[in-house]
Amino acid sequence: MDIVGESIKFMVLGMLVVFTFIYVLVVLMGVQAKIINKFFPEKKQPMVSSASGAAPGEAAEEESRRIAAIIAAVSEFRKN
């Protein structure tokens, strides 16, 4: 019975160590994210729409060009 008791103690101790480590890791990652966002904020990209002066047809044309480029890249990749 003494060995079973010792194994349960070690199991609980090991689980507490792992839980504590994961908790500290999550807290530190949150602090790191706040620090990074403070010093290196994400740059907002301007939206292409009629309100910004671009014609609605230009956005559709740009999307068509992107789709054509993707199709061409996939076709070229499949040739090899």
PyMOL Python script that loads the backbone (N, CA, C, O; Angstrom):
from pymol import cmd

cmd.read_pdbstr("""\
ATOM      1  N   MET A   1       0.828  -1.190   0.000  1.00  0.00           N
ATOM      2  CA  MET A   1       0.000   0.000   0.000  1.00  0.00           C
ATOM      3  C   MET A   1       0.866   1.244   0.000  1.00  0.00           C
ATOM      4  O   MET A   1       0.448   2.296  -0.485  1.00  0.00           O
ATOM      5  N   ASP A   2       2.063   1.132   0.538  1.00  0.00           N
ATOM      6  CA  ASP A   2       2.966   2.283   0.617  1.00  0.00           C
ATOM      7  C   ASP A   2       3.421   2.721  -0.777  1.00  0.00           C
ATOM      8  O   ASP A   2       3.566   3.916  -1.035  1.00  0.00           O
ATOM      9  N   ILE A   3       3.644   1.762  -1.669  1.00  0.00           N
ATOM     10  CA  ILE A   3       4.077   2.084  -3.031  1.00  0.00           C
ATOM     11  C   ILE A   3       2.951   2.768  -3.803  1.00  0.00           C
ATOM     12  O   ILE A   3       3.211   3.691  -4.575  1.00  0.00           O
ATOM     13  N   VAL A   4       1.719   2.336  -3.611  1.00  0.00           N
ATOM     14  CA  VAL A   4       0.577   2.950  -4.286  1.00  0.00           C
ATOM     15  C   VAL A   4       0.419   4.405  -3.819  1.00  0.00           C
ATOM     16  O   VAL A   4       0.173   5.304  -4.624  1.00  0.00           O
ATOM     17  N   GLY A   5       0.563   4.617  -2.512  1.00  0.00           N
ATOM     18  CA  GLY A   5       0.467   5.971  -1.966  1.00  0.00           C
ATOM     19  C   GLY A   5       1.547   6.883  -2.526  1.00  0.00           C
ATOM     20  O   GLY A   5       1.277   8.033  -2.871  1.00  0.00           O
ATOM     21  N   GLU A   6       2.755   6.376  -2.614  1.00  0.00           N
ATOM     22  CA  GLU A   6       3.867   7.159  -3.176  1.00  0.00           C
ATOM     23  C   GLU A   6       3.625   7.474  -4.657  1.00  0.00           C
ATOM     24  O   GLU A   6       3.898   8.583  -5.119  1.00  0.00           O
ATOM     25  N   SER A   7       3.112   6.488  -5.390  1.00  0.00           N
ATOM     26  CA  SER A   7       2.875   6.727  -6.816  1.00  0.00           C
ATOM     27  C   SER A   7       1.784   7.766  -7.018  1.00  0.00           C
ATOM     28  O   SER A   7       1.867   8.571  -7.945  1.00  0.00           O
ATOM     29  N   ILE A   8       0.762   7.765  -6.169  1.00  0.00           N
ATOM     30  CA  ILE A   8      -0.286   8.781  -6.277  1.00  0.00           C
ATOM     31  C   ILE A   8       0.271  10.161  -5.949  1.00  0.00           C
ATOM     32  O   ILE A   8      -0.079  11.142  -6.605  1.00  0.00           O
ATOM     33  N   LYS A   9       1.141  10.245  -4.934  1.00  0.00           N
ATOM     34  CA  LYS A   9       1.767  11.527  -4.596  1.00  0.00           C
ATOM     35  C   LYS A   9       2.584  12.053  -5.774  1.00  0.00           C
ATOM     36  O   LYS A   9       2.497  13.233  -6.112  1.00  0.00           O
ATOM     37  N   PHE A  10       3.368  11.191  -6.391  1.00  0.00           N
ATOM     38  CA  PHE A  10       4.192  11.619  -7.528  1.00  0.00           C
ATOM     39  C   PHE A  10       3.331  12.008  -8.727  1.00  0.00           C
ATOM     40  O   PHE A  10       3.654  12.947  -9.454  1.00  0.00           O
ATOM     41  N   MET A  11       2.228  11.278  -8.928  1.00  0.00           N
ATOM     42  CA  MET A  11       1.334  11.609 -10.031  1.00  0.00           C
ATOM     43  C   MET A  11       0.724  12.993  -9.812  1.00  0.00           C
ATOM     44  O   MET A  11       0.703  13.811 -10.732  1.00  0.00           O
ATOM     45  N   VAL A  12       0.237  13.258  -8.621  1.00  0.00           N
ATOM     46  CA  VAL A  12      -0.360  14.567  -8.322  1.00  0.00           C
ATOM     47  C   VAL A  12       0.695  15.658  -8.416  1.00  0.00           C
ATOM     48  O   VAL A  12       0.429  16.725  -8.968  1.00  0.00           O
ATOM     49  N   LEU A  13       1.880  15.410  -7.892  1.00  0.00           N
ATOM     50  CA  LEU A  13       2.953  16.400  -7.970  1.00  0.00           C
ATOM     51  C   LEU A  13       3.320  16.688  -9.422  1.00  0.00           C
ATOM     52  O   LEU A  13       3.512  17.845  -9.794  1.00  0.00           O
ATOM     53  N   GLY A  14       3.417  15.661 -10.232  1.00  0.00           N
ATOM     54  CA  GLY A  14       3.741  15.849 -11.643  1.00  0.00           C
ATOM     55  C   GLY A  14       2.658  16.613 -12.375  1.00  0.00           C
ATOM     56  O   GLY A  14       2.967  17.479 -13.193  1.00  0.00           O
ATOM     57  N   MET A  15       1.401  16.319 -12.104  1.00  0.00           N
ATOM     58  CA  MET A  15       0.306  17.030 -12.748  1.00  0.00           C
ATOM     59  C   MET A  15       0.296  18.502 -12.325  1.00  0.00           C
ATOM     60  O   MET A  15       0.036  19.380 -13.147  1.00  0.00           O
ATOM     61  N   LEU A  16       0.574  18.771 -11.059  1.00  0.00           N
ATOM     62  CA  LEU A  16       0.635  20.159 -10.596  1.00  0.00           C
ATOM     63  C   LEU A  16       1.776  20.918 -11.250  1.00  0.00           C
ATOM     64  O   LEU A  16       1.624  22.089 -11.601  1.00  0.00           O
ATOM     65  N   VAL A  17       2.913  20.265 -11.417  1.00  0.00           N
ATOM     66  CA  VAL A  17       4.053  20.920 -12.072  1.00  0.00           C
ATOM     67  C   VAL A  17       3.705  21.248 -13.520  1.00  0.00           C
ATOM     68  O   VAL A  17       3.984  22.352 -13.987  1.00  0.00           O
ATOM     69  N   VAL A  18       3.103  20.310 -14.227  1.00  0.00           N
ATOM     70  CA  VAL A  18       2.731  20.544 -15.619  1.00  0.00           C
ATOM     71  C   VAL A  18       1.673  21.639 -15.717  1.00  0.00           C
ATOM     72  O   VAL A  18       1.785  22.521 -16.568  1.00  0.00           O
ATOM     73  N   PHE A  19       0.657  21.601 -14.870  1.00  0.00           N
ATOM     74  CA  PHE A  19      -0.390  22.612 -14.881  1.00  0.00           C
ATOM     75  C   PHE A  19       0.194  23.996 -14.592  1.00  0.00           C
ATOM     76  O   PHE A  19      -0.159  24.970 -15.257  1.00  0.00           O
ATOM     77  N   THR A  20       1.080  24.084 -13.610  1.00  0.00           N
ATOM     78  CA  THR A  20       1.712  25.364 -13.274  1.00  0.00           C
ATOM     79  C   THR A  20       2.546  25.876 -14.441  1.00  0.00           C
ATOM     80  O   THR A  20       2.497  27.063 -14.764  1.00  0.00           O
ATOM     81  N   PHE A  21       3.306  25.000 -15.072  1.00  0.00           N
ATOM     82  CA  PHE A  21       4.119  25.398 -16.215  1.00  0.00           C
ATOM     83  C   PHE A  21       3.254  25.919 -17.350  1.00  0.00           C
ATOM     84  O   PHE A  21       3.574  26.946 -17.948  1.00  0.00           O
ATOM     85  N   ILE A  22       2.172  25.233 -17.652  1.00  0.00           N
ATOM     86  CA  ILE A  22       1.290  25.666 -18.737  1.00  0.00           C
ATOM     87  C   ILE A  22       0.639  26.996 -18.391  1.00  0.00           C
ATOM     88  O   ILE A  22       0.518  27.861 -19.259  1.00  0.00           O
ATOM     89  N   TYR A  23       0.218  27.181 -17.147  1.00  0.00           N
ATOM     90  CA  TYR A  23      -0.387  28.443 -16.723  1.00  0.00           C
ATOM     91  C   TYR A  23       0.607  29.602 -16.867  1.00  0.00           C
ATOM     92  O   TYR A  23       0.259  30.660 -17.393  1.00  0.00           O
ATOM     93  N   VAL A  24       1.821  29.402 -16.407  1.00  0.00           N
ATOM     94  CA  VAL A  24       2.857  30.443 -16.527  1.00  0.00           C
ATOM     95  C   VAL A  24       3.142  30.719 -18.002  1.00  0.00           C
ATOM     96  O   VAL A  24       3.325  31.876 -18.381  1.00  0.00           O
ATOM     97  N   LEU A  25       3.182  29.705 -18.826  1.00  0.00           N
ATOM     98  CA  LEU A  25       3.426  29.869 -20.256  1.00  0.00           C
ATOM     99  C   LEU A  25       2.327  30.708 -20.908  1.00  0.00           C
ATOM    100  O   LEU A  25       2.619  31.595 -21.710  1.00  0.00           O
ATOM    101  N   VAL A  26       1.068  30.436 -20.569  1.00  0.00           N
ATOM    102  CA  VAL A  26      -0.047  31.195 -21.135  1.00  0.00           C
ATOM    103  C   VAL A  26       0.020  32.657 -20.696  1.00  0.00           C
ATOM    104  O   VAL A  26      -0.196  33.556 -21.509  1.00  0.00           O
ATOM    105  N   VAL A  27       0.313  32.901 -19.429  1.00  0.00           N
ATOM    106  CA  VAL A  27       0.414  34.274 -18.931  1.00  0.00           C
ATOM    107  C   VAL A  27       1.551  35.013 -19.626  1.00  0.00           C
ATOM    108  O   VAL A  27       1.376  36.157 -20.045  1.00  0.00           O
ATOM    109  N   LEU A  28       2.703  34.382 -19.755  1.00  0.00           N
ATOM    110  CA  LEU A  28       3.842  35.032 -20.406  1.00  0.00           C
ATOM    111  C   LEU A  28       3.568  35.302 -21.883  1.00  0.00           C
ATOM    112  O   LEU A  28       3.990  36.333 -22.407  1.00  0.00           O
ATOM    113  N   MET A  29       2.872  34.395 -22.560  1.00  0.00           N
ATOM    114  CA  MET A  29       2.529  34.627 -23.969  1.00  0.00           C
ATOM    115  C   MET A  29       1.581  35.814 -24.105  1.00  0.00           C
ATOM    116  O   MET A  29       1.694  36.590 -25.054  1.00  0.00           O
ATOM    117  N   GLY A  30       0.656  35.961 -23.174  1.00  0.00           N
ATOM    118  CA  GLY A  30      -0.245  37.107 -23.188  1.00  0.00           C
ATOM    119  C   GLY A  30       0.504  38.412 -22.979  1.00  0.00           C
ATOM    120  O   GLY A  30       0.238  39.401 -23.663  1.00  0.00           O
ATOM    121  N   VAL A  31       1.440  38.420 -22.035  1.00  0.00           N
ATOM    122  CA  VAL A  31       2.256  39.618 -21.790  1.00  0.00           C
ATOM    123  C   VAL A  31       3.104  39.930 -23.017  1.00  0.00           C
ATOM    124  O   VAL A  31       3.231  41.092 -23.403  1.00  0.00           O
ATOM    125  N   GLN A  32       3.677  38.915 -23.626  1.00  0.00           N
ATOM    126  CA  GLN A  32       4.490  39.115 -24.820  1.00  0.00           C
ATOM    127  C   GLN A  32       3.652  39.698 -25.956  1.00  0.00           C
ATOM    128  O   GLN A  32       4.117  40.589 -26.667  1.00  0.00           O
ATOM    129  N   ALA A  33       2.437  39.214 -26.136  1.00  0.00           N
ATOM    130  CA  ALA A  33       1.566  39.730 -27.195  1.00  0.00           C
ATOM    131  C   ALA A  33       1.247  41.196 -26.963  1.00  0.00           C
ATOM    132  O   ALA A  33       1.235  41.983 -27.909  1.00  0.00           O
ATOM    133  N   LYS A  34       0.986  41.576 -25.710  1.00  0.00           N
ATOM    134  CA  LYS A  34       0.702  42.980 -25.403  1.00  0.00           C
ATOM    135  C   LYS A  34       1.919  43.862 -25.676  1.00  0.00           C
ATOM    136  O   LYS A  34       1.782  44.964 -26.206  1.00  0.00           O
ATOM    137  N   ILE A  35       3.095  43.385 -25.319  1.00  0.00           N
ATOM    138  CA  ILE A  35       4.321  44.161 -25.555  1.00  0.00           C
ATOM    139  C   ILE A  35       4.567  44.324 -27.050  1.00  0.00           C
ATOM    140  O   ILE A  35       4.886  45.418 -27.515  1.00  0.00           O
ATOM    141  N   ILE A  36       4.422  43.250 -27.790  1.00  0.00           N
ATOM    142  CA  ILE A  36       4.657  43.316 -29.235  1.00  0.00           C
ATOM    143  C   ILE A  36       3.650  44.250 -29.899  1.00  0.00           C
ATOM    144  O   ILE A  36       4.025  45.049 -30.757  1.00  0.00           O
ATOM    145  N   ASN A  37       2.380  44.162 -29.515  1.00  0.00           N
ATOM    146  CA  ASN A  37       1.367  45.040 -30.099  1.00  0.00           C
ATOM    147  C   ASN A  37       1.584  46.498 -29.723  1.00  0.00           C
ATOM    148  O   ASN A  37       1.205  47.396 -30.476  1.00  0.00           O
ATOM    149  N   LYS A  38       2.184  46.739 -28.575  1.00  0.00           N
ATOM    150  CA  LYS A  38       2.447  48.120 -28.154  1.00  0.00           C
ATOM    151  C   LYS A  38       3.554  48.741 -28.990  1.00  0.00           C
ATOM    152  O   LYS A  38       3.416  49.876 -29.446  1.00  0.00           O
ATOM    153  N   PHE A  39       4.643  48.023 -29.199  1.00  0.00           N
ATOM    154  CA  PHE A  39       5.795  48.576 -29.898  1.00  0.00           C
ATOM    155  C   PHE A  39       5.753  48.348 -31.407  1.00  0.00           C
ATOM    156  O   PHE A  39       6.368  49.104 -32.160  1.00  0.00           O
ATOM    157  N   PHE A  40       5.042  47.326 -31.856  1.00  0.00           N
ATOM    158  CA  PHE A  40       4.952  47.023 -33.281  1.00  0.00           C
ATOM    159  C   PHE A  40       3.489  46.838 -33.675  1.00  0.00           C
ATOM    160  O   PHE A  40       3.067  45.715 -33.952  1.00  0.00           O
ATOM    161  N   PRO A  41       2.714  47.913 -33.705  1.00  0.00           N
ATOM    162  CA  PRO A  41       1.296  47.753 -34.051  1.00  0.00           C
ATOM    163  C   PRO A  41       1.125  47.336 -35.495  1.00  0.00           C
ATOM    164  O   PRO A  41       1.955  47.645 -36.350  1.00  0.00           O
ATOM    165  N   GLU A  42       0.029  46.624 -35.756  1.00  0.00           N
ATOM    166  CA  GLU A  42      -0.256  46.155 -37.102  1.00  0.00           C
ATOM    167  C   GLU A  42      -0.712  47.329 -37.956  1.00  0.00           C
ATOM    168  O   GLU A  42      -1.564  48.116 -37.542  1.00  0.00           O
ATOM    169  N   LYS A  43      -0.142  47.440 -39.144  1.00  0.00           N
ATOM    170  CA  LYS A  43      -0.521  48.514 -40.045  1.00  0.00           C
ATOM    171  C   LYS A  43      -1.812  48.139 -40.737  1.00  0.00           C
ATOM    172  O   LYS A  43      -1.943  47.038 -41.273  1.00  0.00           O
ATOM    173  N   LYS A  44      -2.762  49.049 -40.728  1.00  0.00           N
ATOM    174  CA  LYS A  44      -4.039  48.793 -41.373  1.00  0.00           C
ATOM    175  C   LYS A  44      -3.914  49.093 -42.854  1.00  0.00           C
ATOM    176  O   LYS A  44      -3.416  50.150 -43.240  1.00  0.00           O
ATOM    177  N   GLN A  45      -4.365  48.166 -43.681  1.00  0.00           N
ATOM    178  CA  GLN A  45      -4.310  48.342 -45.125  1.00  0.00           C
ATOM    179  C   GLN A  45      -5.577  49.047 -45.581  1.00  0.00           C
ATOM    180  O   GLN A  45      -6.674  48.719 -45.127  1.00  0.00           O
ATOM    181  N   PRO A  46      -5.430  50.003 -46.467  1.00  0.00           N
ATOM    182  CA  PRO A  46      -6.622  50.705 -46.948  1.00  0.00           C
ATOM    183  C   PRO A  46      -7.495  49.765 -47.766  1.00  0.00           C
ATOM    184  O   PRO A  46      -6.998  48.957 -48.551  1.00  0.00           O
ATOM    185  N   MET A  47      -8.788  49.883 -47.572  1.00  0.00           N
ATOM    186  CA  MET A  47      -9.727  49.046 -48.309  1.00  0.00           C
ATOM    187  C   MET A  47      -9.962  49.658 -49.678  1.00  0.00           C
ATOM    188  O   MET A  47     -10.096  50.875 -49.807  1.00  0.00           O
ATOM    189  N   VAL A  48     -10.012  48.824 -50.685  1.00  0.00           N
ATOM    190  CA  VAL A  48     -10.272  49.295 -52.038  1.00  0.00           C
ATOM    191  C   VAL A  48     -11.777  49.256 -52.247  1.00  0.00           C
ATOM    192  O   VAL A  48     -12.375  48.183 -52.329  1.00  0.00           O
ATOM    193  N   SER A  49     -12.373  50.416 -52.332  1.00  0.00           N
ATOM    194  CA  SER A  49     -13.811  50.505 -52.575  1.00  0.00           C
ATOM    195  C   SER A  49     -14.112  51.829 -53.233  1.00  0.00           C
ATOM    196  O   SER A  49     -13.217  52.650 -53.431  1.00  0.00           O
ATOM    197  N   SER A  50     -15.366  52.040 -53.573  1.00  0.00           N
ATOM    198  CA  SER A  50     -15.744  53.276 -54.232  1.00  0.00           C
ATOM    199  C   SER A  50     -15.607  54.463 -53.292  1.00  0.00           C
ATOM    200  O   SER A  50     -15.458  55.592 -53.760  1.00  0.00           O
ATOM    201  N   ALA A  51     -15.650  54.248 -51.986  1.00  0.00           N
ATOM    202  CA  ALA A  51     -15.507  55.346 -51.031  1.00  0.00           C
ATOM    203  C   ALA A  51     -14.079  55.886 -51.018  1.00  0.00           C
ATOM    204  O   ALA A  51     -13.866  57.056 -50.699  1.00  0.00           O
ATOM    205  N   SER A  52     -13.102  55.052 -51.362  1.00  0.00           N
ATOM    206  CA  SER A  52     -11.716  55.503 -51.352  1.00  0.00           C
ATOM    207  C   SER A  52     -11.291  56.070 -52.705  1.00  0.00           C
ATOM    208  O   SER A  52     -10.130  56.438 -52.879  1.00  0.00           O
ATOM    209  N   GLY A  53     -12.200  56.143 -53.651  1.00  0.00           N
ATOM    210  CA  GLY A  53     -11.878  56.732 -54.941  1.00  0.00           C
ATOM    211  C   GLY A  53     -11.667  55.724 -56.048  1.00  0.00           C
ATOM    212  O   GLY A  53     -11.594  56.113 -57.213  1.00  0.00           O
ATOM    213  N   ALA A  54     -11.566  54.456 -55.736  1.00  0.00           N
ATOM    214  CA  ALA A  54     -11.370  53.442 -56.765  1.00  0.00           C
ATOM    215  C   ALA A  54     -12.723  53.030 -57.321  1.00  0.00           C
ATOM    216  O   ALA A  54     -13.704  52.922 -56.586  1.00  0.00           O
ATOM    217  N   ALA A  55     -12.763  52.807 -58.601  1.00  0.00           N
ATOM    218  CA  ALA A  55     -14.009  52.395 -59.245  1.00  0.00           C
ATOM    219  C   ALA A  55     -14.315  50.950 -58.870  1.00  0.00           C
ATOM    220  O   ALA A  55     -13.392  50.160 -58.672  1.00  0.00           O
ATOM    221  N   PRO A  56     -15.586  50.592 -58.770  1.00  0.00           N
ATOM    222  CA  PRO A  56     -15.935  49.210 -58.415  1.00  0.00           C
ATOM    223  C   PRO A  56     -15.416  48.196 -59.426  1.00  0.00           C
ATOM    224  O   PRO A  56     -15.104  47.064 -59.057  1.00  0.00           O
ATOM    225  N   GLY A  57     -15.321  48.581 -60.683  1.00  0.00           N
ATOM    226  CA  GLY A  57     -14.814  47.666 -61.703  1.00  0.00           C
ATOM    227  C   GLY A  57     -13.341  47.351 -61.521  1.00  0.00           C
ATOM    228  O   GLY A  57     -12.882  46.268 -61.882  1.00  0.00           O
ATOM    229  N   GLU A  58     -12.597  48.303 -60.956  1.00  0.00           N
ATOM    230  CA  GLU A  58     -11.161  48.073 -60.738  1.00  0.00           C
ATOM    231  C   GLU A  58     -10.934  46.978 -59.705  1.00  0.00           C
ATOM    232  O   GLU A  58     -10.014  46.175 -59.854  1.00  0.00           O
ATOM    233  N   ALA A  59     -11.747  46.933 -58.672  1.00  0.00           N
ATOM    234  CA  ALA A  59     -11.602  45.884 -57.654  1.00  0.00           C
ATOM    235  C   ALA A  59     -11.889  44.510 -58.260  1.00  0.00           C
ATOM    236  O   ALA A  59     -11.188  43.540 -57.970  1.00  0.00           O
ATOM    237  N   ALA A  60     -12.912  44.431 -59.092  1.00  0.00           N
ATOM    238  CA  ALA A  60     -13.240  43.156 -59.738  1.00  0.00           C
ATOM    239  C   ALA A  60     -12.141  42.734 -60.702  1.00  0.00           C
ATOM    240  O   ALA A  60     -11.817  41.550 -60.807  1.00  0.00           O
ATOM    241  N   GLU A  61     -11.561  43.717 -61.414  1.00  0.00           N
ATOM    242  CA  GLU A  61     -10.470  43.409 -62.341  1.00  0.00           C
ATOM    243  C   GLU A  61      -9.245  42.912 -61.593  1.00  0.00           C
ATOM    244  O   GLU A  61      -8.575  41.979 -62.035  1.00  0.00           O
ATOM    245  N   GLU A  62      -8.951  43.541 -60.450  1.00  0.00           N
ATOM    246  CA  GLU A  62      -7.809  43.105 -59.638  1.00  0.00           C
ATOM    247  C   GLU A  62      -8.027  41.683 -59.134  1.00  0.00           C
ATOM    248  O   GLU A  62      -7.098  40.875 -59.127  1.00  0.00           O
ATOM    249  N   GLU A  63      -9.238  41.381 -58.718  1.00  0.00           N
ATOM    250  CA  GLU A  63      -9.554  40.031 -58.251  1.00  0.00           C
ATOM    251  C   GLU A  63      -9.409  39.023 -59.389  1.00  0.00           C
ATOM    252  O   GLU A  63      -8.910  37.919 -59.172  1.00  0.00           O
ATOM    253  N   SER A  64      -9.830  39.382 -60.576  1.00  0.00           N
ATOM    254  CA  SER A  64      -9.689  38.496 -61.737  1.00  0.00           C
ATOM    255  C   SER A  64      -8.221  38.232 -62.047  1.00  0.00           C
ATOM    256  O   SER A  64      -7.841  37.111 -62.385  1.00  0.00           O
ATOM    257  N   ARG A  65      -7.409  39.261 -61.930  1.00  0.00           N
ATOM    258  CA  ARG A  65      -5.964  39.081 -62.168  1.00  0.00           C
ATOM    259  C   ARG A  65      -5.349  38.151 -61.138  1.00  0.00           C
ATOM    260  O   ARG A  65      -4.501  37.325 -61.475  1.00  0.00           O
ATOM    261  N   ARG A  66      -5.768  38.278 -59.888  1.00  0.00           N
ATOM    262  CA  ARG A  66      -5.240  37.385 -58.841  1.00  0.00           C
ATOM    263  C   ARG A  66      -5.635  35.943 -59.131  1.00  0.00           C
ATOM    264  O   ARG A  66      -4.813  35.034 -59.017  1.00  0.00           O
ATOM    265  N   ILE A  67      -6.884  35.735 -59.502  1.00  0.00           N
ATOM    266  CA  ILE A  67      -7.345  34.380 -59.791  1.00  0.00           C
ATOM    267  C   ILE A  67      -6.582  33.800 -60.980  1.00  0.00           C
ATOM    268  O   ILE A  67      -6.203  32.629 -60.963  1.00  0.00           O
ATOM    269  N   ALA A  68      -6.358  34.614 -62.012  1.00  0.00           N
ATOM    270  CA  ALA A  68      -5.609  34.143 -63.177  1.00  0.00           C
ATOM    271  C   ALA A  68      -4.179  33.788 -62.799  1.00  0.00           C
ATOM    272  O   ALA A  68      -3.634  32.800 -63.291  1.00  0.00           O
ATOM    273  N   ALA A  69      -3.571  34.582 -61.932  1.00  0.00           N
ATOM    274  CA  ALA A  69      -2.200  34.292 -61.507  1.00  0.00           C
ATOM    275  C   ALA A  69      -2.142  32.994 -60.712  1.00  0.00           C
ATOM    276  O   ALA A  69      -1.206  32.210 -60.869  1.00  0.00           O
ATOM    277  N   ILE A  70      -3.127  32.766 -59.866  1.00  0.00           N
ATOM    278  CA  ILE A  70      -3.160  31.528 -59.073  1.00  0.00           C
ATOM    279  C   ILE A  70      -3.344  30.322 -59.978  1.00  0.00           C
ATOM    280  O   ILE A  70      -2.675  29.304 -59.803  1.00  0.00           O
ATOM    281  N   ILE A  71      -4.248  30.431 -60.945  1.00  0.00           N
ATOM    282  CA  ILE A  71      -4.483  29.325 -61.879  1.00  0.00           C
ATOM    283  C   ILE A  71      -3.223  29.027 -62.693  1.00  0.00           C
ATOM    284  O   ILE A  71      -2.879  27.866 -62.914  1.00  0.00           O
ATOM    285  N   ALA A  72      -2.537  30.089 -63.137  1.00  0.00           N
ATOM    286  CA  ALA A  72      -1.310  29.893 -63.910  1.00  0.00           C
ATOM    287  C   ALA A  72      -0.226  29.230 -63.058  1.00  0.00           C
ATOM    288  O   ALA A  72       0.507  28.368 -63.542  1.00  0.00           O
ATOM    289  N   ALA A  73      -0.127  29.633 -61.790  1.00  0.00           N
ATOM    290  CA  ALA A  73       0.886  29.040 -60.918  1.00  0.00           C
ATOM    291  C   ALA A  73       0.602  27.567 -60.662  1.00  0.00           C
ATOM    292  O   ALA A  73       1.517  26.743 -60.675  1.00  0.00           O
ATOM    293  N   VAL A  74      -0.658  27.237 -60.430  1.00  0.00           N
ATOM    294  CA  VAL A  74      -1.010  25.835 -60.178  1.00  0.00           C
ATOM    295  C   VAL A  74      -0.781  24.997 -61.425  1.00  0.00           C
ATOM    296  O   VAL A  74      -0.292  23.872 -61.333  1.00  0.00           O
ATOM    297  N   SER A  75      -1.130  25.533 -62.592  1.00  0.00           N
ATOM    298  CA  SER A  75      -0.914  24.796 -63.845  1.00  0.00           C
ATOM    299  C   SER A  75       0.569  24.556 -64.085  1.00  0.00           C
ATOM    300  O   SER A  75       0.967  23.470 -64.506  1.00  0.00           O
ATOM    301  N   GLU A  76       1.376  25.559 -63.819  1.00  0.00           N
ATOM    302  CA  GLU A  76       2.823  25.426 -64.011  1.00  0.00           C
ATOM    303  C   GLU A  76       3.392  24.404 -63.032  1.00  0.00           C
ATOM    304  O   GLU A  76       4.281  23.630 -63.388  1.00  0.00           O
ATOM    305  N   PHE A  77       2.880  24.398 -61.790  1.00  0.00           N
ATOM    306  CA  PHE A  77       3.356  23.453 -60.796  1.00  0.00           C
ATOM    307  C   PHE A  77       3.004  22.027 -61.187  1.00  0.00           C
ATOM    308  O   PHE A  77       3.810  21.117 -60.993  1.00  0.00           O
ATOM    309  N   ARG A  78       1.821  21.820 -61.730  1.00  0.00           N
ATOM    310  CA  ARG A  78       1.390  20.467 -62.098  1.00  0.00           C
ATOM    311  C   ARG A  78       2.126  19.925 -63.307  1.00  0.00           C
ATOM    312  O   ARG A  78       2.183  18.709 -63.490  1.00  0.00           O
ATOM    313  N   LYS A  79       2.701  20.805 -64.155  1.00  0.00           N
ATOM    314  CA  LYS A  79       3.473  20.335 -65.306  1.00  0.00           C
ATOM    315  C   LYS A  79       4.719  19.587 -64.876  1.00  0.00           C
ATOM    316  O   LYS A  79       5.132  18.638 -65.542  1.00  0.00           O
ATOM    317  N   ASN A  80       5.315  19.994 -63.789  1.00  0.00           N
ATOM    318  CA  ASN A  80       6.579  19.387 -63.342  1.00  0.00           C
ATOM    319  C   ASN A  80       6.324  18.132 -62.623  1.00  0.00           C
ATOM    320  O   ASN A  80       7.263  17.478 -62.171  1.00  0.00           O
TER     321      ASN A  80
END
""", "prot")
cmd.dss("prot")
cmd.show_as("cartoon", "prot")
cmd.util.cbc("prot")
cmd.orient("prot")
